[in-house]
Structures are given as structure tokens and as C-alpha cells.
Amino acid sequence: MCGIVGYVGFRDAVDVLIEGLRRLEYRGYDSAGVAVRTGDGLRELKRAGKLKALAEALAQSPLSGTVGIGHTRWATHGPPTDENAHPHRSGKLAIVHNGIIENYLELKRALLEKGYTFTSDTDTEVLAHLIAEHYRGDLEAALRAALAEARGAYAVVAMHQDEDVLVAARTVSPLVVGLGEGENFLASDVPALLPYTRRVVFLEDGEMAVVRREGVEVKDLAGNPRPLRVTEVDWSLEQAEKGGFPHYMLKEIMEQPWVLENTLGGRLDEAAGEVRLELPLDPGAFERIHVVAAGTAFYAGWVGKYLIEKLARLPVEAEIASEYRYRDPVVDGKTLFIAVSQSGETIDTLEALREARNRGAATLGVINVKGSSITREADATLYIHAGPEIGVASTKAYLAMLAAMVMLAVWLGRARGTLDPAEARVLLHEMRKLPRLAEAVLSRREAVKRVAAKYHQATDFLFLGRNLHAPTAFEGALKLKEISYIHAEAYPAGEMKHGPIALIDEHLPVVVVSPRGPWYEKTRSNIQEVRARGGRVIAVATDGDEAIREHAEEVLYIPEVHPLLSPILAVIPLQLLAYETAVLLGRDVDQPRNLAKSVTVE
Ligand code: G6P
């Protein structure tokens, strides 16, 4: 996730760019940079670190012009250095980019053969050279030709020394045009535009914008004109920072399709049936794995245990970090210790990692926040690339962790020869569909709202799920507890008969996670057991499963997907259920009582 800004008009472009970047710093702050068309040709300045470092450098060596682009970075390809900061140049042109060009290695190889030289590790520099390669005096045509060869997610803005124009395009990553008088703007998000205009055009997937002082044209990627759909935004700045959503949590739930793109981007080699993780670990060197984490991250680790055991045939223990440390775990040089953490700072998880490392284990962090303590101390890090998560209750990081766990399981399975390439290809093919399928689940928010309206007065909830969906049930209960303060318990569905069944009466809503898969029939029997005792069942089921309606009062449907991937979709209705319930109860959704986003005390 990065923030991008563009300006063409009559003001000092640097002022507009810096002000815009300041409002987009929530999208990442690993480095920042600007490029401006000056009297002296195209010039750029960029710095690793926060925007402050760039502002200081600009005070020392000012740039002046009325056309420019700017960028604030959340590093994906290559560490946060001056070289890897955007804008990236190729001769007389410069670009800023948010997203991931998946086939950048192939493109880079071809460009190296043509004699281009590279000064950064980024996929963006590849795109800059590719546009330059196609440039024949028309930036718009060159960008179009380059994007026809690029695969992946992008919001990109390009400028050229010889043209008084900004050309932008988007697929997946967001981009908004701001309309002014004698000036026009581009930005990743509305807050950057609010000091100047409230008239905006939200570009859609597969659209380009040609932005000049005197006007803006929107086209598709083939160059056909598209209508200019102008929206008047009427947001407070605080609302705008939440992308127009009332809460960060909802914004983060709704951006999960993009998050999945980002987590998986550039890592799935479907043709070879391989996952490319570039981890400095020897997958053949381990006899056992310990996955350790806290809170939501622990439930992702639990899913990871089942996946790794299934695909890589290695024994895996998943454990809560605060327990692991003090129970004298059996760990040695043949153990791979995996710490799962959004923040990379949770002290229980960090201390557990230190314990395992001191006993000789190899350590791997599955982490969101770049440069955090766990990433510095672990032997290797697999970043989940979920972007900044601000809502205290974790949502998008959970989905990204699950996607990372699937990739790890495939990576280990392939390397250890327990997963054949054909089977891996099927799984990778299905993984590519996940962003689209997640979007489909989110489009059904109204159904969840109705369920929340019906049950939000309940004082207790029970959540049930089997096998891979036991963790889903636990995560659903945790979300509800955290933000609505309703008491919720979760059990593996098969365990219900050994105790919790005594709780069931006509007042108890029971959420049963039962998508199609090898455990479906058994879970359906559990639903019948609940019904027989008067319990009120809310089922999460697969599209087309009409039979489940006979036993459930409410059904929240998710699309069909490979059973090993279904935890990634099945949790989304539960996140929304917790959210809608908390809103109805008037709770402080983003900052629930007593909790902290990152807990650094034992
Ligand atoms: C806190 C948060 C939880 C989070 C847990 C682990 O308890 O309130 O939402 O799941 O820490 O955080 P981590 O940053 O390690 O994933």
C-alpha cells in the first residue's frame, strides 16, 4: 500500500504534493519522493524514511514547477532506501506506482537485454523503463502499450519532461481525480484533495485519466473515451481518512480483496505449481514446526497447522505465545519456529521466539509491519503486505495471514515432495480467484445487517466449526466479544456434545461455520442437534446449499472455493456480523474498551 499524488496547474507543485502526501502517510511511510517539471528539465528528490526527511531535503534543495508527482511508500519489492523510493525515472519520464507488477522479473529480463540499466530493486522501475521503451512522443500511448504487457495490480501516474500532462491508470489499487479551475489533481485517496476541491472522479478498474490544466479525459485501457462521473464529496477530513467509511474497521474489512491481491501478488507461479517466497531457510532441514502467536494471529496459526500438516506432512504444534514460553517446550535445531503477528511487536510472541531461538530453532516471522522487532530478530520474514491496520480488532491482517499460511504450506509441500505439481497448480489457480470471491462475499453485507438486527440483543452467542473451520469459529467469537462486548464462546463443532450443548435453549444464537468440504456432513449433523434443542442457528454455507435452510434460521452464503481456502472467505461474514452488531449497540468499534492494538507487556 502506498500513497500517490499528482498535480498540474498554476500553484507551486511541490507544496501541493507535500501537503497531499502528508494526508496519505497512513498508507505507508517507508520513504517519500517527488518529481517536478522545472525550468531545468524533469527533476526528482526522494528520501528513505518519513515525509519529514523529504521536506527537509526540499528545504535544502528546492524544486520549482507547476506539474509534478509524489509518492509515499509502503515497501513491497526491496528495502526502504533512497534508491527504492519513488518516483522512478527512465530518461525524460518519471512514474509513481502503488501496487505490484507480478511479471516484473520477466519484463526486467527483456529490458536488460535491450540495454536498460536498473538502479533499484523495484517492480516500478521496470514499468518506468517499459513505458520509455514504448515512448514515441506520446506519453498516453506509451503508458497504454506498457500496461498491455504488465500483469498485476497498479495505480500509476506518469509524467514526461516534454509534455504538459499527467497520465494515470488503475487496476485494483485506488486512484481519484480531483477537478479544479485551471488546475487538476490525482491522488490515491480523497483526503489529499480536500484542501483544493471536493469535486472528484473515482477511477474504475481498467480506466486511464489524461490530466491537463484545462481539463481531464477518462478512457479505458484501449483508449476509448469513458464518461466523466463527477462526485461531490461531502466528508469531514476525519471521515475522508477513513475513505468515507464511518470506521477504520469497516474500511479494513472492505479493502480485503485488495489486501489478498497484495499478499499473493508476485508470489504464485501457477505454471510451475510453485510459490515463490524467497526465504533464506532450507525447507528440507526441519522435522517439526511450532506456530506461535496471540489473539487473532493465533487463529491464523491454527489454520496454518492444519494446512502444513496436510500438504507438507510435517508435525505442527500451534500454540498461544504466552503459554509456549513457560512450558519448557521441546525445541531443537530440527524445529522451525513460526511467529505470526500483525504488529511484529507483541511481547508474548517475541519472547516465545527468543526462547525457541535460544534452544536452537530456526525462526520465521509472518508479519505485517515492516522493520518491527520480530522481523529484526527472526532468521527470515514472510511479509503479509496488508497495509496499515488501524482498527484495534484485526480483520484484514487475519485474511492476509491465512493467505500467507496457504503459501507456506504449498512452499513446504512442494520442497519436501509431499505435494505434487498438478495438485499445487489446482490450488494456486483457485488462490488467484480469492480477491474476486472475497469481493462477492462483501457485496452481501445487507444480509449480514439483517441478521445483526435480529440478534443483537442476545446476551450470549455460541460459534461452532470443524477442522479448518474450528479456528474460523474462534475468530468469529473473538471479533464479537472484542467490539460488541457480547459474551461469545467457540468450540470445535464435534466437541459441543461434550458440554456446551447444555447451554442451548431458544434464546441462544449458534453460529455454525459449515461451508461445503470434507467436514460438511458431520457439521450438518451438529446443526440438527442444536435445532432439536431449540437453538437458533445462523449458518455460514456455500452458495447453492439450499438443504441447509431446513435446519438454519438464517444462512449467510459464501461462494464455492477449494475447501482448503474456505477459511479465507468464511470468516468475512463473521467479521461483518461483529461489526454490524457493535454498531447497533453503539459501541466504540475502532477503539473497544480495555484493548490495545499491540500489546507489549506480558
Ligand atoms: C492484541 C490485539 C489483537 C491481536 C493480538 C496479536 O491483543 O488486540 O487484535 O490479534 O494483539 O497482535 P499481533 O500484532 O501480534 O498480531
Residues whose N, C-alpha, C, O or C-beta is under 5 A from the ligand:
A	BS01	G6P	A294 G295 T296 A297 V340 S341 Q342 S343 G344 T346 V392 A393 S394 L595 A596 K597 V599
